[in-house]
Amino acid sequence: MKRQVCIICRKPLNSGIIISGKRICKCCEEKIINTQMDTDFYEYYKNCIKKNIVQNALKGEEINCQNYHL
């Protein structure tokens, strides 16, 4: 069985949230919530989420909508 790790800090998970099958630990979740938008930390968290969650969501959408035509 694959060990579940946080997509931000890569530490093993004990608790946290799951978004589109990807996990964020409680510590990183709290850091994201409390981070100001004008900091480097905010950009780091945003890029981690973009890289790990948004790309998978977009790939899934392509699969689900491949036969849809305007």
PDB file with one MODEL, atoms N, CA, C and O in Angstrom:
MODEL        1
ATOM      1  N   MET A   1       0.841  -1.186   0.000  1.00  0.00           N
ATOM      2  CA  MET A   1       0.000   0.000   0.000  1.00  0.00           C
ATOM      3  C   MET A   1       0.884   1.247   0.000  1.00  0.00           C
ATOM      4  O   MET A   1       1.850   1.334   0.759  1.00  0.00           O
ATOM      5  N   LYS A   2       0.551   2.194  -0.843  1.00  0.00           N
ATOM      6  CA  LYS A   2       1.323   3.429  -0.957  1.00  0.00           C
ATOM      7  C   LYS A   2       1.078   4.321   0.260  1.00  0.00           C
ATOM      8  O   LYS A   2      -0.062   4.537   0.671  1.00  0.00           O
ATOM      9  N   ARG A   3       2.152   4.825   0.814  1.00  0.00           N
ATOM     10  CA  ARG A   3       2.048   5.709   1.977  1.00  0.00           C
ATOM     11  C   ARG A   3       1.481   7.056   1.547  1.00  0.00           C
ATOM     12  O   ARG A   3       1.933   7.642   0.564  1.00  0.00           O
ATOM     13  N   GLN A   4       0.500   7.539   2.281  1.00  0.00           N
ATOM     14  CA  GLN A   4      -0.141   8.814   1.973  1.00  0.00           C
ATOM     15  C   GLN A   4       0.681   9.955   2.559  1.00  0.00           C
ATOM     16  O   GLN A   4       0.992   9.964   3.750  1.00  0.00           O
ATOM     17  N   VAL A   5       1.031  10.927   1.700  1.00  0.00           N
ATOM     18  CA  VAL A   5       1.811  12.078   2.149  1.00  0.00           C
ATOM     19  C   VAL A   5       1.128  13.367   1.712  1.00  0.00           C
ATOM     20  O   VAL A   5       0.335  13.384   0.771  1.00  0.00           O
ATOM     21  N   CYS A   6       1.449  14.430   2.407  1.00  0.00           N
ATOM     22  CA  CYS A   6       0.934  15.766   2.093  1.00  0.00           C
ATOM     23  C   CYS A   6       1.570  16.263   0.799  1.00  0.00           C
ATOM     24  O   CYS A   6       2.772  16.093   0.598  1.00  0.00           O
ATOM     25  N   ILE A   7       0.771  16.880  -0.084  1.00  0.00           N
ATOM     26  CA  ILE A   7       1.309  17.397  -1.348  1.00  0.00           C
ATOM     27  C   ILE A   7       2.142  18.658  -1.150  1.00  0.00           C
ATOM     28  O   ILE A   7       2.857  19.070  -2.063  1.00  0.00           O
ATOM     29  N   ILE A   8       2.063  19.275   0.021  1.00  0.00           N
ATOM     30  CA  ILE A   8       2.822  20.493   0.298  1.00  0.00           C
ATOM     31  C   ILE A   8       4.163  20.156   0.955  1.00  0.00           C
ATOM     32  O   ILE A   8       5.218  20.510   0.430  1.00  0.00           O
ATOM     33  N   CYS A   9       4.122  19.472   2.103  1.00  0.00           N
ATOM     34  CA  CYS A   9       5.341  19.222   2.881  1.00  0.00           C
ATOM     35  C   CYS A   9       5.914  17.819   2.690  1.00  0.00           C
ATOM     36  O   CYS A   9       7.036  17.549   3.118  1.00  0.00           O
ATOM     37  N   ARG A  10       5.161  16.925   2.055  1.00  0.00           N
ATOM     38  CA  ARG A  10       5.583  15.544   1.787  1.00  0.00           C
ATOM     39  C   ARG A  10       5.749  14.698   3.049  1.00  0.00           C
ATOM     40  O   ARG A  10       6.354  13.628   2.992  1.00  0.00           O
ATOM     41  N   LYS A  11       5.227  15.152   4.176  1.00  0.00           N
ATOM     42  CA  LYS A  11       5.286  14.370   5.409  1.00  0.00           C
ATOM     43  C   LYS A  11       4.105  13.408   5.441  1.00  0.00           C
ATOM     44  O   LYS A  11       3.065  13.682   4.843  1.00  0.00           O
ATOM     45  N   PRO A  12       4.261  12.261   6.149  1.00  0.00           N
ATOM     46  CA  PRO A  12       3.146  11.313   6.271  1.00  0.00           C
ATOM     47  C   PRO A  12       1.935  11.972   6.927  1.00  0.00           C
ATOM     48  O   PRO A  12       2.075  12.822   7.807  1.00  0.00           O
ATOM     49  N   LEU A  13       0.754  11.569   6.486  1.00  0.00           N
ATOM     50  CA  LEU A  13      -0.483  12.187   6.974  1.00  0.00           C
ATOM     51  C   LEU A  13      -1.037  11.494   8.202  1.00  0.00           C
ATOM     52  O   LEU A  13      -1.051  10.266   8.284  1.00  0.00           O
ATOM     53  N   ASN A  14      -1.487  12.283   9.146  1.00  0.00           N
ATOM     54  CA  ASN A  14      -2.273  11.799  10.274  1.00  0.00           C
ATOM     55  C   ASN A  14      -3.683  12.361  10.190  1.00  0.00           C
ATOM     56  O   ASN A  14      -4.654  11.681  10.524  1.00  0.00           O
ATOM     57  N   SER A  15      -3.789  13.608   9.740  1.00  0.00           N
ATOM     58  CA  SER A  15      -5.091  14.249   9.567  1.00  0.00           C
ATOM     59  C   SER A  15      -4.932  15.352   8.540  1.00  0.00           C
ATOM     60  O   SER A  15      -3.812  15.733   8.196  1.00  0.00           O
ATOM     61  N   GLY A  16      -6.042  15.863   8.052  1.00  0.00           N
ATOM     62  CA  GLY A  16      -5.999  16.935   7.070  1.00  0.00           C
ATOM     63  C   GLY A  16      -7.189  16.868   6.138  1.00  0.00           C
ATOM     64  O   GLY A  16      -8.239  16.333   6.496  1.00  0.00           O
ATOM     65  N   ILE A  17      -7.025  17.417   4.933  1.00  0.00           N
ATOM     66  CA  ILE A  17      -8.120  17.445   3.967  1.00  0.00           C
ATOM     67  C   ILE A  17      -7.716  16.708   2.694  1.00  0.00           C
ATOM     68  O   ILE A  17      -6.532  16.542   2.400  1.00  0.00           O
ATOM     69  N   ILE A  18      -8.728  16.273   1.949  1.00  0.00           N
ATOM     70  CA  ILE A  18      -8.525  15.605   0.667  1.00  0.00           C
ATOM     71  C   ILE A  18      -9.261  16.419  -0.386  1.00  0.00           C
ATOM     72  O   ILE A  18     -10.456  16.683  -0.258  1.00  0.00           O
ATOM     73  N   ILE A  19      -8.535  16.815  -1.431  1.00  0.00           N
ATOM     74  CA  ILE A  19      -9.123  17.566  -2.540  1.00  0.00           C
ATOM     75  C   ILE A  19      -8.791  16.826  -3.821  1.00  0.00           C
ATOM     76  O   ILE A  19      -7.618  16.667  -4.160  1.00  0.00           O
ATOM     77  N   SER A  20      -9.801  16.376  -4.529  1.00  0.00           N
ATOM     78  CA  SER A  20      -9.614  15.626  -5.778  1.00  0.00           C
ATOM     79  C   SER A  20      -8.646  14.468  -5.587  1.00  0.00           C
ATOM     80  O   SER A  20      -7.826  14.194  -6.463  1.00  0.00           O
ATOM     81  N   GLY A  21      -8.736  13.789  -4.451  1.00  0.00           N
ATOM     82  CA  GLY A  21      -7.898  12.631  -4.176  1.00  0.00           C
ATOM     83  C   GLY A  21      -6.501  12.959  -3.677  1.00  0.00           C
ATOM     84  O   GLY A  21      -5.738  12.051  -3.350  1.00  0.00           O
ATOM     85  N   LYS A  22      -6.154  14.222  -3.613  1.00  0.00           N
ATOM     86  CA  LYS A  22      -4.838  14.648  -3.115  1.00  0.00           C
ATOM     87  C   LYS A  22      -5.000  15.140  -1.692  1.00  0.00           C
ATOM     88  O   LYS A  22      -6.021  15.730  -1.341  1.00  0.00           O
ATOM     89  N   ARG A  23      -3.980  14.893  -0.867  1.00  0.00           N
ATOM     90  CA  ARG A  23      -4.094  15.183   0.555  1.00  0.00           C
ATOM     91  C   ARG A  23      -3.202  16.343   0.991  1.00  0.00           C
ATOM     92  O   ARG A  23      -2.073  16.496   0.525  1.00  0.00           O
ATOM     93  N   ILE A  24      -3.742  17.152   1.896  1.00  0.00           N
ATOM     94  CA  ILE A  24      -3.005  18.249   2.523  1.00  0.00           C
ATOM     95  C   ILE A  24      -3.131  18.055   4.027  1.00  0.00           C
ATOM     96  O   ILE A  24      -4.238  17.941   4.552  1.00  0.00           O
ATOM     97  N   CYS A  25      -1.983  18.016   4.729  1.00  0.00           N
ATOM     98  CA  CYS A  25      -2.005  17.777   6.172  1.00  0.00           C
ATOM     99  C   CYS A  25      -2.614  18.969   6.917  1.00  0.00           C
ATOM    100  O   CYS A  25      -2.708  20.075   6.385  1.00  0.00           O
ATOM    101  N   LYS A  26      -3.015  18.715   8.141  1.00  0.00           N
ATOM    102  CA  LYS A  26      -3.656  19.741   8.971  1.00  0.00           C
ATOM    103  C   LYS A  26      -2.740  20.951   9.168  1.00  0.00           C
ATOM    104  O   LYS A  26      -3.203  22.091   9.135  1.00  0.00           O
ATOM    105  N   CYS A  27      -1.458  20.711   9.370  1.00  0.00           N
ATOM    106  CA  CYS A  27      -0.500  21.803   9.585  1.00  0.00           C
ATOM    107  C   CYS A  27      -0.421  22.702   8.348  1.00  0.00           C
ATOM    108  O   CYS A  27      -0.482  23.925   8.472  1.00  0.00           O
ATOM    109  N   CYS A  28      -0.286  22.111   7.164  1.00  0.00           N
ATOM    110  CA  CYS A  28      -0.209  22.905   5.933  1.00  0.00           C
ATOM    111  C   CYS A  28      -1.541  23.580   5.633  1.00  0.00           C
ATOM    112  O   CYS A  28      -1.571  24.706   5.137  1.00  0.00           O
ATOM    113  N   GLU A  29      -2.635  22.897   5.931  1.00  0.00           N
ATOM    114  CA  GLU A  29      -3.959  23.501   5.745  1.00  0.00           C
ATOM    115  C   GLU A  29      -4.071  24.796   6.551  1.00  0.00           C
ATOM    116  O   GLU A  29      -4.537  25.813   6.039  1.00  0.00           O
ATOM    117  N   GLU A  30      -3.644  24.752   7.804  1.00  0.00           N
ATOM    118  CA  GLU A  30      -3.709  25.941   8.655  1.00  0.00           C
ATOM    119  C   GLU A  30      -2.772  27.038   8.153  1.00  0.00           C
ATOM    120  O   GLU A  30      -3.115  28.219   8.206  1.00  0.00           O
ATOM    121  N   LYS A  31      -1.584  26.649   7.665  1.00  0.00           N
ATOM    122  CA  LYS A  31      -0.646  27.637   7.122  1.00  0.00           C
ATOM    123  C   LYS A  31      -1.234  28.321   5.890  1.00  0.00           C
ATOM    124  O   LYS A  31      -1.094  29.533   5.724  1.00  0.00           O
ATOM    125  N   ILE A  32      -1.891  27.546   5.026  1.00  0.00           N
ATOM    126  CA  ILE A  32      -2.505  28.112   3.824  1.00  0.00           C
ATOM    127  C   ILE A  32      -3.589  29.118   4.205  1.00  0.00           C
ATOM    128  O   ILE A  32      -3.659  30.213   3.646  1.00  0.00           O
ATOM    129  N   ILE A  33      -4.420  28.740   5.149  1.00  0.00           N
ATOM    130  CA  ILE A  33      -5.524  29.601   5.579  1.00  0.00           C
ATOM    131  C   ILE A  33      -5.016  30.915   6.167  1.00  0.00           C
ATOM    132  O   ILE A  33      -5.620  31.966   5.955  1.00  0.00           O
ATOM    133  N   ASN A  34      -3.909  30.857   6.905  1.00  0.00           N
ATOM    134  CA  ASN A  34      -3.410  32.035   7.620  1.00  0.00           C
ATOM    135  C   ASN A  34      -2.339  32.821   6.868  1.00  0.00           C
ATOM    136  O   ASN A  34      -1.846  33.821   7.391  1.00  0.00           O
ATOM    137  N   THR A  35      -1.965  32.406   5.667  1.00  0.00           N
ATOM    138  CA  THR A  35      -0.913  33.083   4.905  1.00  0.00           C
ATOM    139  C   THR A  35      -1.467  34.300   4.172  1.00  0.00           C
ATOM    140  O   THR A  35      -2.533  34.238   3.559  1.00  0.00           O
ATOM    141  N   GLN A  36      -0.739  35.395   4.242  1.00  0.00           N
ATOM    142  CA  GLN A  36      -1.102  36.606   3.508  1.00  0.00           C
ATOM    143  C   GLN A  36      -0.784  36.420   2.024  1.00  0.00           C
ATOM    144  O   GLN A  36       0.198  35.766   1.675  1.00  0.00           O
ATOM    145  N   MET A  37      -1.609  36.991   1.160  1.00  0.00           N
ATOM    146  CA  MET A  37      -1.454  36.798  -0.283  1.00  0.00           C
ATOM    147  C   MET A  37      -0.199  37.443  -0.866  1.00  0.00           C
ATOM    148  O   MET A  37       0.232  37.046  -1.949  1.00  0.00           O
ATOM    149  N   ASP A  38       0.384  38.393  -0.209  1.00  0.00           N
ATOM    150  CA  ASP A  38       1.553  39.086  -0.760  1.00  0.00           C
ATOM    151  C   ASP A  38       2.885  38.496  -0.284  1.00  0.00           C
ATOM    152  O   ASP A  38       3.898  39.196  -0.271  1.00  0.00           O
ATOM    153  N   THR A  39       2.895  37.221   0.103  1.00  0.00           N
ATOM    154  CA  THR A  39       4.118  36.583   0.589  1.00  0.00           C
ATOM    155  C   THR A  39       4.588  35.490  -0.362  1.00  0.00           C
ATOM    156  O   THR A  39       3.823  34.985  -1.184  1.00  0.00           O
ATOM    157  N   ASP A  40       5.860  35.137  -0.232  1.00  0.00           N
ATOM    158  CA  ASP A  40       6.417  34.036  -1.022  1.00  0.00           C
ATOM    159  C   ASP A  40       5.784  32.706  -0.626  1.00  0.00           C
ATOM    160  O   ASP A  40       5.633  31.815  -1.462  1.00  0.00           O
ATOM    161  N   PHE A  41       5.413  32.569   0.654  1.00  0.00           N
ATOM    162  CA  PHE A  41       4.771  31.340   1.102  1.00  0.00           C
ATOM    163  C   PHE A  41       3.464  31.110   0.350  1.00  0.00           C
ATOM    164  O   PHE A  41       3.162  29.983  -0.042  1.00  0.00           O
ATOM    165  N   TYR A  42       2.696  32.166   0.150  1.00  0.00           N
ATOM    166  CA  TYR A  42       1.429  32.059  -0.583  1.00  0.00           C
ATOM    167  C   TYR A  42       1.680  31.540  -1.998  1.00  0.00           C
ATOM    168  O   TYR A  42       0.969  30.654  -2.472  1.00  0.00           O
ATOM    169  N   GLU A  43       2.684  32.088  -2.665  1.00  0.00           N
ATOM    170  CA  GLU A  43       3.025  31.642  -4.021  1.00  0.00           C
ATOM    171  C   GLU A  43       3.453  30.180  -4.020  1.00  0.00           C
ATOM    172  O   GLU A  43       3.087  29.424  -4.920  1.00  0.00           O
ATOM    173  N   TYR A  44       4.229  29.777  -3.010  1.00  0.00           N
ATOM    174  CA  TYR A  44       4.670  28.386  -2.898  1.00  0.00           C
ATOM    175  C   TYR A  44       3.471  27.452  -2.747  1.00  0.00           C
ATOM    176  O   TYR A  44       3.371  26.453  -3.459  1.00  0.00           O
ATOM    177  N   TYR A  45       2.564  27.770  -1.827  1.00  0.00           N
ATOM    178  CA  TYR A  45       1.380  26.936  -1.618  1.00  0.00           C
ATOM    179  C   TYR A  45       0.517  26.897  -2.871  1.00  0.00           C
ATOM    180  O   TYR A  45       0.018  25.838  -3.255  1.00  0.00           O
ATOM    181  N   LYS A  46       0.345  28.038  -3.502  1.00  0.00           N
ATOM    182  CA  LYS A  46      -0.454  28.118  -4.725  1.00  0.00           C
ATOM    183  C   LYS A  46       0.140  27.232  -5.818  1.00  0.00           C
ATOM    184  O   LYS A  46      -0.588  26.521  -6.511  1.00  0.00           O
ATOM    185  N   ASN A  47       1.457  27.274  -5.970  1.00  0.00           N
ATOM    186  CA  ASN A  47       2.113  26.459  -6.987  1.00  0.00           C
ATOM    187  C   ASN A  47       2.024  24.971  -6.679  1.00  0.00           C
ATOM    188  O   ASN A  47       1.851  24.164  -7.592  1.00  0.00           O
ATOM    189  N   CYS A  48       2.137  24.594  -5.408  1.00  0.00           N
ATOM    190  CA  CYS A  48       1.979  23.184  -5.021  1.00  0.00           C
ATOM    191  C   CYS A  48       0.581  22.691  -5.362  1.00  0.00           C
ATOM    192  O   CYS A  48       0.420  21.597  -5.903  1.00  0.00           O
ATOM    193  N   ILE A  49      -0.416  23.484  -5.051  1.00  0.00           N
ATOM    194  CA  ILE A  49      -1.798  23.102  -5.344  1.00  0.00           C
ATOM    195  C   ILE A  49      -2.015  23.038  -6.846  1.00  0.00           C
ATOM    196  O   ILE A  49      -2.643  22.105  -7.346  1.00  0.00           O
ATOM    197  N   LYS A  50      -1.500  24.020  -7.565  1.00  0.00           N
ATOM    198  CA  LYS A  50      -1.643  24.051  -9.018  1.00  0.00           C
ATOM    199  C   LYS A  50      -1.011  22.811  -9.651  1.00  0.00           C
ATOM    200  O   LYS A  50      -1.602  22.178 -10.526  1.00  0.00           O
ATOM    201  N   LYS A  51       0.184  22.479  -9.201  1.00  0.00           N
ATOM    202  CA  LYS A  51       0.924  21.354  -9.762  1.00  0.00           C
ATOM    203  C   LYS A  51       0.256  20.015  -9.452  1.00  0.00           C
ATOM    204  O   LYS A  51       0.227  19.128 -10.305  1.00  0.00           O
ATOM    205  N   ASN A  52      -0.278  19.861  -8.248  1.00  0.00           N
ATOM    206  CA  ASN A  52      -0.785  18.571  -7.808  1.00  0.00           C
ATOM    207  C   ASN A  52      -2.283  18.369  -7.959  1.00  0.00           C
ATOM    208  O   ASN A  52      -2.726  17.239  -8.164  1.00  0.00           O
ATOM    209  N   ILE A  53      -3.068  19.418  -7.867  1.00  0.00           N
ATOM    210  CA  ILE A  53      -4.526  19.266  -7.892  1.00  0.00           C
ATOM    211  C   ILE A  53      -5.122  19.757  -9.196  1.00  0.00           C
ATOM    212  O   ILE A  53      -5.897  19.033  -9.820  1.00  0.00           O
ATOM    213  N   VAL A  54      -4.792  20.949  -9.623  1.00  0.00           N
ATOM    214  CA  VAL A  54      -5.411  21.536 -10.808  1.00  0.00           C
ATOM    215  C   VAL A  54      -5.095  20.724 -12.054  1.00  0.00           C
ATOM    216  O   VAL A  54      -5.983  20.500 -12.876  1.00  0.00           O
ATOM    217  N   GLN A  55      -3.859  20.278 -12.216  1.00  0.00           N
ATOM    218  CA  GLN A  55      -3.491  19.500 -13.397  1.00  0.00           C
ATOM    219  C   GLN A  55      -4.307  18.215 -13.485  1.00  0.00           C
ATOM    220  O   GLN A  55      -4.767  17.847 -14.566  1.00  0.00           O
ATOM    221  N   ASN A  56      -4.492  17.526 -12.354  1.00  0.00           N
ATOM    222  CA  ASN A  56      -5.291  16.299 -12.351  1.00  0.00           C
ATOM    223  C   ASN A  56      -6.749  16.588 -12.652  1.00  0.00           C
ATOM    224  O   ASN A  56      -7.401  15.812 -13.351  1.00  0.00           O
ATOM    225  N   ALA A  57      -7.269  17.685 -12.139  1.00  0.00           N
ATOM    226  CA  ALA A  57      -8.663  18.050 -12.404  1.00  0.00           C
ATOM    227  C   ALA A  57      -8.856  18.335 -13.887  1.00  0.00           C
ATOM    228  O   ALA A  57      -9.860  17.925 -14.471  1.00  0.00           O
ATOM    229  N   LEU A  58      -7.912  19.030 -14.497  1.00  0.00           N
ATOM    230  CA  LEU A  58      -8.020  19.341 -15.923  1.00  0.00           C
ATOM    231  C   LEU A  58      -7.916  18.088 -16.772  1.00  0.00           C
ATOM    232  O   LEU A  58      -8.640  17.954 -17.759  1.00  0.00           O
ATOM    233  N   LYS A  59      -7.028  17.162 -16.411  1.00  0.00           N
ATOM    234  CA  LYS A  59      -6.899  15.906 -17.152  1.00  0.00           C
ATOM    235  C   LYS A  59      -8.200  15.119 -17.074  1.00  0.00           C
ATOM    236  O   LYS A  59      -8.652  14.560 -18.073  1.00  0.00           O
ATOM    237  N   GLY A  60      -8.798  15.074 -15.894  1.00  0.00           N
ATOM    238  CA  GLY A  60     -10.054  14.362 -15.725  1.00  0.00           C
ATOM    239  C   GLY A  60     -11.166  14.970 -16.552  1.00  0.00           C
ATOM    240  O   GLY A  60     -12.012  14.250 -17.082  1.00  0.00           O
ATOM    241  N   GLU A  61     -11.174  16.277 -16.666  1.00  0.00           N
ATOM    242  CA  GLU A  61     -12.195  16.971 -17.456  1.00  0.00           C
ATOM    243  C   GLU A  61     -12.048  16.628 -18.928  1.00  0.00           C
ATOM    244  O   GLU A  61     -13.049  16.459 -19.624  1.00  0.00           O
ATOM    245  N   GLU A  62     -10.816  16.522 -19.414  1.00  0.00           N
ATOM    246  CA  GLU A  62     -10.590  16.153 -20.811  1.00  0.00           C
ATOM    247  C   GLU A  62     -11.133  14.759 -21.086  1.00  0.00           C
ATOM    248  O   GLU A  62     -11.729  14.516 -22.136  1.00  0.00           O
ATOM    249  N   ILE A  63     -10.929  13.847 -20.149  1.00  0.00           N
ATOM    250  CA  ILE A  63     -11.411  12.478 -20.316  1.00  0.00           C
ATOM    251  C   ILE A  63     -12.933  12.456 -20.339  1.00  0.00           C
ATOM    252  O   ILE A  63     -13.529  11.787 -21.184  1.00  0.00           O
ATOM    253  N   ASN A  64     -13.571  13.180 -19.420  1.00  0.00           N
ATOM    254  CA  ASN A  64     -15.024  13.176 -19.319  1.00  0.00           C
ATOM    255  C   ASN A  64     -15.700  13.898 -20.478  1.00  0.00           C
ATOM    256  O   ASN A  64     -16.839  13.577 -20.816  1.00  0.00           O
ATOM    257  N   CYS A  65     -15.028  14.860 -21.091  1.00  0.00           N
ATOM    258  CA  CYS A  65     -15.656  15.695 -22.113  1.00  0.00           C
ATOM    259  C   CYS A  65     -15.106  15.450 -23.513  1.00  0.00           C
ATOM    260  O   CYS A  65     -15.329  16.270 -24.404  1.00  0.00           O
ATOM    261  N   GLN A  66     -14.406  14.362 -23.731  1.00  0.00           N
ATOM    262  CA  GLN A  66     -13.767  14.166 -25.026  1.00  0.00           C
ATOM    263  C   GLN A  66     -14.767  14.006 -26.170  1.00  0.00           C
ATOM    264  O   GLN A  66     -14.424  14.295 -27.316  1.00  0.00           O
ATOM    265  N   ASN A  67     -15.975  13.561 -25.898  1.00  0.00           N
ATOM    266  CA  ASN A  67     -16.961  13.373 -26.958  1.00  0.00           C
ATOM    267  C   ASN A  67     -17.940  14.531 -27.076  1.00  0.00           C
ATOM    268  O   ASN A  67     -18.899  14.458 -27.844  1.00  0.00           O
ATOM    269  N   TYR A  68     -17.707  15.590 -26.328  1.00  0.00           N
ATOM    270  CA  TYR A  68     -18.601  16.741 -26.344  1.00  0.00           C
ATOM    271  C   TYR A  68     -18.195  17.681 -27.472  1.00  0.00           C
ATOM    272  O   TYR A  68     -17.026  18.048 -27.593  1.00  0.00           O
ATOM    273  N   HIS A  69     -19.158  18.066 -28.290  1.00  0.00           N
ATOM    274  CA  HIS A  69     -18.886  18.975 -29.408  1.00  0.00           C
ATOM    275  C   HIS A  69     -19.853  20.145 -29.360  1.00  0.00           C
ATOM    276  O   HIS A  69     -21.016  19.975 -28.996  1.00  0.00           O
ATOM    277  N   LEU A  70     -19.384  21.331 -29.726  1.00  0.00           N
ATOM    278  CA  LEU A  70     -20.255  22.507 -29.783  1.00  0.00           C
ATOM    279  C   LEU A  70     -21.031  22.532 -31.074  1.00  0.00           C
ATOM    280  O   LEU A  70     -21.819  23.449 -31.303  1.00  0.00           O
TER     281      LEU A  70
ENDMDL
END
